[in-house]
Amino acid sequence: MSFHALGLSDELLAAVADSGYNEPTPIQRQAIPLVLMGRDIIGVAQTGTGKTASFVLPMIDILAHGRGRARMPRSLIIAPTRELADQVAQNFLKYGKNHNLSMALLIGGVSFGDQDKALEKGVDVLIATPGRLLDQFERGKILLSGVDILVIDEADRMLDMGFIPDVERICSLLGPNRQSLLFSATMAPPIKKLADRFLNDPRMIEVARQSSTNANIAQSLLMTGARDKRDTLRELLRAEEVTSAIVFCNRKRDVNDLADSLKRYGFRAGQIHGDMEQRDRLSTLEDFKADRISILVASDVAARGLDIKGVSHIFNYDVPFNAEDYVHRIGRTGRAGKTGIAVTLVTSADADLVADIEKLIGARIERRGAAPLETGSESKAAGKDGGDKDAAPARGRSRGGRRTKGGDRKAAAPAPEIVAAPVPEPEPEPEPKAARESKAAPAPVPAPARPTPAPKAAPRAARDEDIDDGTWNGPVPDFLSVSARD
Ligand code: AMP
């Protein structure tokens, strides 16, 4: 099926063709005609399915006629994080290039600019995170009664981050005759309740990403000692054919420490986590997309839903506390039909977390490295996996308060070719000597893994304050809308 069958305008079809997309994805095939008909929809779909275009494309055509009035946006998209909001904005720019729509982005963490004038003048599309939108509403900068189309994107993430009350409040501020589109990877009861309350006779569209995409991801677990993780990671980065990689840590301070460490060893690395200023996060992302850095060290919240093309590898430096996060992490690779590799560093303390993940994905992940991992289900001989006597418990593990000097240092020596190249080691790791003595064997590229079924919702574990739960700890300047096209 081609995009031509969906009822989109010629201008829009031209922009889609320029993007290089020939065929609509399943969610686009199902959603676009319904949205054009004015129906409310619930899209049960994750990032990677093409869901953004499934609402952006028909919205552009619907909004093509008419004009935004002062402080009264005609459409509103709420997204859980700034990066996601920015990505939706990029989609509007890409597909709306033949239209003359005005757009504003209302997110925390970026400074006030002249884009508030665009809001004042009236925008067709307002993309916002819930908290910042309510702030501006309360300051009288926006009236929401003129919104004809509402999109709630990644409602499951809103739920995780405690935003559902804000979303309900926003919905109650909108006029009654709007069209509403809700997207969520899961339909947990609070999301169902939200839909029941604020959507009007919605059509439910469900697409599974995991069954198709995960077939392209070769997953493996690499056993290592808790104190050998950095050595092991560096060996992996040198041994694997890494063109671009995201390395996930469970804690924000570890994101900083690890990224700084990799830079000291000559890797082109950058970091992204929730304590960074918005402009730094966006510029790191730009650096990664433009291949100025090839390794992005990230926390879960900062990286969730990011659409970065061509990520060859995912490395889980820490096994995620929530099995569901594992699925989201590895979903950053193997996108759009490409193959990807996901390697998780595992210590003996991580057995329970691994068992949770395997239960969720319904498959056993390939083990590599010398020591076996004893998960409850596979052996009674737990505790005999050797080589990791120094392993700290998975929760509350600390690096003794060691902090890095600054977040934004450039790589000491550029190392564009990581694969099998001897990387200079200008500044040795300030790690205890004893920790360096038991080194994990470097691992070969793993064989393709079995397909994994779609995940079920997993309970989220209690989090300590250094885990990136989306809470903004840095300064929060005023809003800025990034783009207005009138
Ligand atoms: P999303 O699920 O919206 O995050 O999109 C995932 C990725 O798929 C993005 O890189 C999109 O640019 C890409 N994409 C969207 N629609 C299509 C399509 N019809 N064909 C191929 N790729 C697409």
Residues whose N, C-alpha, C, O or C-beta is under 5 A from the ligand:
A	BS01	AMP	Y21 E23 P24 T25 Q46 T47 G48 T49 G50 K51 T52 A53 D307
